């Protein structure tokens, strides 16, 4: 009996360039240029569209790649030199925006409580957001959630003992506990389809601006460098600590806006991440710092860099929505905006 192969999705098309750096990279990857020129980054915004798209494109070669792009580009030396230069300016901007502290408990403490007057994106969507704003938020988050937990998997061979075992336990849940239909990336894709969005991997890459790209680039950068393993653990801990309350508000937002039947991705995270928060704090971060106390400063950097980029994305979304304009690079077809 011949086995029936499951359907596979074709790789996404290369995105459109957003400046000279991404244009040169994309020309090389598409075969329109014979070589990748040396990067000229002196005048580039390290958190802007050109740098962040170029970084995202480089990193995607380590995930699922692009249609028509040879897998050999993943380890091309010229491309790796460009990626290194991009990472250096990205890291420098993040280090300048963070404290340099090595006090892990102090960095985690603000994440464990929410102030009464806090009002972020999930609060807005729960209380007063519109359908088009909810859909835009899902599009921003699709670039990560459709590959959810993949960047964190790179840190597994770089940990030891309890920290490794505990992180693998969290990842096991993220990947559906062995069930493909319960993988968090699949749950997010199902939710997108349920609310009328395209669930295709990277379908919205050309629509998502730099603030959202940067949040995913941070994970990829930290995951791909053994020297940044402490920062990746700090990032993962921060994400797990803050997800459960925001997921609860997002489920409430979807219920209020008439999409309650499609909110399983968020209701699943309310319960799962409440447990993951404890595991990450005590078993992963705690054991890592016990084994390698010199990584404490990196753990704090990962926590704080996550906050910096999430705050930038929140500001971008809220300013756009208050001005009744799209937070994407172009309005969605479902949007009432011109």
N, C-alpha and C positions, 0 to 999 in steps of 0.2 A: 504494500500500500504506500503510495507516494504521500509524503508529508506536505501539508498545505502551509505555505509560508504566510505569516501575518503581513498585512499591508504595511508598507513603509512610506514615510513622507520624503519627498524630494528635498534636497538641501535648498536653503533660501537663496535668493539672488543677492548679489553684492548690493550694498546700499549706495545711495548717491553721495558724492563728496560734499563736504561742508567747509572747505578751505584748502589751502595749498598742500598741507601735510597729508590729509586724507585723500586728496586728489592724486598725489603722487603714489601713495600706497595702493589705491584702488586701480590706478592705471597699470601698475606692475602686476597685481593679482589677476586682472582681466586679460593680460597679454597685450595691452595697448602700448606698453612701454617695455623696452628690453632690460631695463635695470631700475633698481630702487635707489633714488638719489639720497645723498647724505641729508639727514634731517636738519632743517633750519628752524629752531624753536625759540630763538631769542625774543621774538615779538609775539609769540603765541600765548593765549590765555590758557594756563594749565587746567582750568576747570571749564573751558569753553567748548563749543561744539566741535571744532576741528580736531583738537587734541583728544577729546573724549571719544569721538567716533573712530579715529585712527586706532586708539587703544582697544576699543571694543572689537574692532575688526581683527586686530592682531590676536586677541584672546579667543575669538570665536574659532580660529583655526585649531585650537586645542579642544574644542567641543564638537560641533557637528559640521563645521566648515561651510563653504558656499558652493553653489552650483557652478560648475566649470572651472573651479580653482583646484589645482593639484594638491593632494595631501602633503606633498613634499615641502610646500611652503611653510608648514608648521615649524620646521627646524632650519629654515634658510638663514644663513648667517647675517646677510644684510638686513633681513626683516627683523631678526633678533636684536641687531644693533639699533634699529629704529625703535623697536619696542622698549629697549633699555633706556634710550634717551627720553621717550615719552614717560616712562615710569619715574625717571629721576625728577622731572619737573612736577609730576603729579604728587609724588611723595614729598617733595620739598614744600609744596603748597599745603599739604595736610599737616606736616610737622610744624609749620609756622602757625597753623590754626589750632594746634593742640598744646597741652600744658607741658609735656615732657616729664610728668610725674611718674613715680613708680608705686604709688599707693593704690593698689587694686581695690581694696574695700571702699575707699573714698570715691573711686570712679564708678563703682557699681551702685553705691548707696542711692543716688538720685533716681536710678532706674527702677528701684523697688517700690517707690511711692509716687503717686500722681498728685500734683497740687490741685486744689479745688477750682482754681481759675484757669487750668490748662484747657486750651481749645485748639486742637490740631485738626488735621484733615479728617480723621475718622469721627471726631466730635462733630465737625461741620456736616459731614455726609449723614450722620445719624439724625441730627437735629433739623437741618434746613437745606441740605444739598439737593440738587436736582438730578434727574435721570442722566442728563448728558454729562454732568460732572462726575457721577459715579462711573459711567462708562469710560471717561477719560482717565480716571484713576486706575481702573483695571488695565487699560492700555499701557500706562506708565509702568505698572508692576509686572506686566506680562513678560518683559525682557528677563526678569529674574525667575518668576514663578513657573515659567514653562521649562526652566532647567533647575528647578528648586533642589537645593542641597548638593548639586554637582560640584560647585567650587569648593565646598567644605570637605569633600571626599579626598582632595589632594593632601590634606594634612594628616590623614590617618597613619601612613607609614612613617610620619615624622614625630609621632608621639610614642610614649611607652606606658606600660602598666595600666593602672586604673584609668588614667586620662584617656588612653587609647580605647580601652574596652567601653568606657562610658560614652565617649563620642560616637563610637560605632553603634551603640544602642540607640542613640538619638537619630543617627542617620538611617538605621533600620526602619524606624517609624516614618521618617521623611520619605523613604522609598516604598511605603505601603506595607511594611511588615512582610514582604515577600509576595504581595498581591499586586499585580500590575494595575488593576483597576482602582487601587487605593493609593497609588503613588500621588504625592501632593501635586506634582506637575500635571498629572492626568486630571485630578480634581479641579485644578485651575482651568485647564483647557475645557473641561465639561461646563464649568461655570460660564466661561466666555461664550461658548456656543449657546448656552441657555439664555443669555441676555442679548443675543443678537450680534456678538462680536466674532471676528474671525479668530479661531484658536490656533492658527498655523504658527509654527515656531518661527520667530523673527518677522512675522507678517508686518508688524508695526514699527520695525526698526527705523524707517525713514521718518516716522511721525514723532518719535520720542526725542525730546531735547536733552541737552547736556546734563542737567541736574539729575535726571533719572538714569542716564547712562553711567554717570560717575558712581552711583550706589552699587551697580553691578560690577563695574571695573575694579572697585576696591576689593570685593570678594575674590575676583579672579587673580588680581595682583598678589594678594596675601596668600592665596592658596598655592600659587605657582612658585613661591620662593620659600625654601626651607628656612632661610634666615628670618622670615617674617611669620613663622609658625605661631609664635606667641600672640602676635597681632591678630592672626586669623582666629585663634581661640577667643580672644577678647571680643572680636566682632561677633562671632557666633553666639557667645554668651549674651551680649547686649541685644542681639536680635531675638533670642529665645525669651529673654526676660520681658521684653516690651510687646511681644506678639499677642499673648493671650488677651489682655484688656482691649487692645486695638481691634483684634479679630471679633471680639464680642460686639463692639460698637459697629463694625462693618456688617455683621450679620443683622443687627438691628436696623441699620441703614437700608439693607437690601429688603428686609421685611416691610419697612415703611414705604419704600418705593415700588413695591409690587413684585419683587424678585425673590421672595422668601424661599420658594421651592428650589432655587438654584444656589442657596447660600451654604451648601454643605462644606465647601472648602474652608469657609470661615468658622463654622461651628466645630469642625474637626480640630482646628487649631486652638480653639478655646480650651479644650480638654487636654490635648496633646502637649501644648507648649507650657501649660501650667506645671506639668511634670518635668518637661525638658529644662525649664528654668532652674529647678532644684538640681538636676543632674549636672547641668553645665556649670553652675556656680560652685558646687561642692566637690563633685567627682572629677570634672575636667579641669576647670581653672585651679581649684584647690590642689589637686595632685600635681598638675604641671608646675605650679609655683614651688611646691615642696621639693620636687625633683630638680627643677632648674630655676632657682630664685632669681638668677640674672635676667630672666625673661619677663619679670614683673613690669618693667617699663614698656616693653612691647605690648603686653596684654592691655595696659592702660591706653596706649596709643590706638590699638584696635577698637577699644570701647569708644574713645573720644572721637576718632576719625569717623566712625559710624554715625555718631551724633551730629557731627559737623555736616556731613553730606545729607543726612535725613532732614536736618533743619533747613538746608538750602532748597531741597526739593519741596518741603512744606511751604516755605516762603514763596517759591515760584508758583505753586498751585494756588495758594490763597490769594496772592496778588492778582493773578489772572482772573480768578473766579469773581473776586470782588469787583473787578472792572468789566465783568460780563463778557469776557473774551476767552478763547480757547487757551488751555495750558499746553497743548500740543503744537507741533510745528504747522499743522493745518487741521481745521475742524474735521471731526468724524462725519461720514455720510449721514449718520443718524442725528447729528447735532442741529439744533435750530439756529446756530450762529452762522453768519454769512462767511 
